[in-house]
Structures are given as C-alpha cells and as structure tokens.
Amino acid sequence: MESYARPSQKLGGGSGGGANGHMKERCGHFQMPLHYPRYTKAEYETMPEWKLDCLLAEYGLSVAGDVNHKRKFAMGAFLWPR
C-alpha cells in the first residue's frame, strides 16, 4: 500500500516563533491512503495480528480486542458484497 505523505509543517512562522525561539513541529495528522485494501476474505482470515494492526492504523482505525475481533472488523470495513 502506498500513501502520499506531506512534509511536516512548522508552526509559529518566522524566526524566533515558539517558546525559547524553537519552532514546533506539527505531527499526528491523518492522510487517507490512495488505494483501498485489496485483500480477500480468505486473506483476512489468515492475516497475522500485526498486519491487521498496521492495516487498520493506516486508515486511522484503532480496534481493541483479540485478533478475531480485529479480523471481523477489517472484513466488515473493507470487504463489500459482490
């Protein structure tokens, strides 16, 4: 999966902005990935938990629970009936 990342923006502008003359970095913004996940139901059913966590985090989703709960959530979010 690829996503477009913007360079971090500086807050405070100009020279000497911010406390003690240091500029603060903006972080934690969400950028929607360009591509929708293309996994099959069978792939979700065997996907390791770490990969599910990475996939969900890429889309700004944080799911608590065991690996089965995360699989069901991912399948509900990303699989569409045909």
C-alpha positions, 0 to 999 in steps of 0.5 A, spaced: 500 500 500 502 506 498 500 513 501 502 520 499 505 523 505 506 531 506 512 534 509 511 536 516 509 543 517 512 548 522 508 552 526 509 559 529 512 562 522 518 566 522 524 566 526 524 566 533 516 563 533 515 558 539 517 558 546 525 559 547 525 561 539 524 553 537 519 552 532 514 546 533 513 541 529 506 539 527 505 531 527 499 526 528 495 528 522 491 523 518 492 522 510 487 517 507 491 512 503 490 512 495 488 505 494 483 501 498 485 494 501 485 489 496 485 483 500 480 477 500 476 474 505 480 468 505 486 473 506 483 476 512 482 470 515 489 468 515 492 475 516 497 475 522 495 480 528 500 485 526 498 486 519 491 487 521 494 492 526 498 496 521 492 495 516 487 498 520 492 504 523 493 506 516 486 508 515 486 511 522 482 505 525 484 503 532 480 496 534 481 493 541 480 486 542 483 479 540 485 478 533 478 475 531 475 481 533 480 485 529 479 480 523 471 481 523 472 488 523 477 489 517 472 484 513 466 488 515 470 495 513 473 493 507 470 487 504 463 489 500 458 484 497 459 482 490 
